[in-house]
Amino acid sequence: QGQCACHAHGDFLMQTPATPLGTHHGARHEDTILLIGHGSREPEGNDEIHRFVAQWRTRQPGWNIEVCFIEFAPPSLHDGLLHAARNARRVLVLPLILNAAGHVKMEIPEAIEHAREHCPGTEFLYGPHLTACDPILDVLRRNLRKCMSELDMPDPTTTGVVLLGRGSSDRGANGDMAKMARWLQEESDHELVDLAFTGITFPRLERVVQRQVLIGLRQVVVLPYYLYTGTLMQRIHRQVDHLRAQYPQIRFACGTHFGFEKEIFELVEQRVHDLLAGVPDSKLPCDGCSYRELAHDMGHGHSHEHTHAPAHVHSHAHEGAAA
């Protein structure tokens, strides 16, 4: 029941070579790209993701690009997958998400398995999230330079930096943010680039700023680690306003989200090309992994930290449910 009108034979794709994006068989697309956004309680954040998709379609007019959301906005993850499968022979699933926590490691793979059951004639390829990488570092460096230019004394030796992102109970996701903070320090003249989180885990922004003030820094740059606006971005700007009032002797500069930077478009485009070319590691290992299913049954989170077999290169730890 619920089987979509895909192929008459479920093994058809395994017997035919990959064909370019944008080619058609009758009224069906050969490939559909399904971009998955997190979703926000703030409509403006969801609107921004739709704008990103519209701009991406302009950049790639031959690609069939659709979008869905994990929560807070339609279409839902399950509806998006089924709709994409009904209109394509192959669906490339791409999470428009910075860090891999529960949504990327558990929820999306489970939804893909559900879609495969209902649409056995459609192939699903699950690409990685954006992750900690040099293109994201380039965006952060550019945002840091812009914030420094707004300060009265743009001196990195007296200016602390706080990379502020969404916290998680998945230590791997938090570790990716820590990696980006360290990389940013390595690539700048700032002696201190701290990490803070808006929720779930610690430290929080107020405590980190307190420490930077206590060691004598006279300026603080807050760099949000977010792609699009939403309730958390709004909260960050309120927090920085409160800190300005709490520390009138300190100059603050606050960056903004960066989901429309050219590097983000280039990253998702590279994900598409890698999936179609069958590049090693181009598919997220959580897709179809028995350890993910075991973690879900035990009520645990899912990460890739202990190797469980030589031929199964990603690994897993059970660290509590991810945010």
HUURCOR-V931381 format. One record per run of one state. SS is the DSSP state (h for helix, s for strand, l for the rest). FROM is the first residue (numbers start at 0). TO is the last residue. If there is no record, write none. Layout:
ss=SS from=FROM to=TO
ss=SS from=FROM to=TO
This chain:
ss=l from=0 to=11
ss=h from=12 to=14
ss=l from=15 to=22
ss=s from=23 to=24
ss=l from=25 to=26
ss=s from=27 to=36
ss=l from=37 to=41
ss=h from=42 to=58
ss=l from=59 to=63
ss=s from=64 to=68
ss=l from=69 to=74
ss=s from=75 to=75
ss=h from=76 to=85
ss=l from=86 to=86
ss=s from=87 to=94
ss=l from=95 to=100
ss=h from=101 to=117
ss=l from=118 to=121
ss=s from=122 to=126
ss=l from=127 to=132
ss=h from=133 to=148
ss=l from=149 to=154
ss=h from=155 to=157
ss=s from=158 to=164
ss=l from=165 to=169
ss=h from=170 to=185
ss=l from=186 to=191
ss=s from=192 to=196
ss=l from=197 to=202
ss=s from=203 to=203
ss=h from=204 to=213
ss=l from=214 to=217
ss=s from=218 to=224
ss=l from=225 to=229
ss=h from=230 to=245
ss=l from=246 to=249
ss=s from=250 to=253
ss=l from=254 to=260
ss=h from=261 to=276
ss=l from=277 to=281
ss=s from=282 to=282
ss=l from=283 to=288
ss=h from=289 to=296
ss=l from=297 to=305
ss=s from=306 to=308
ss=l from=309 to=310
ss=s from=311 to=314
ss=l from=315 to=322
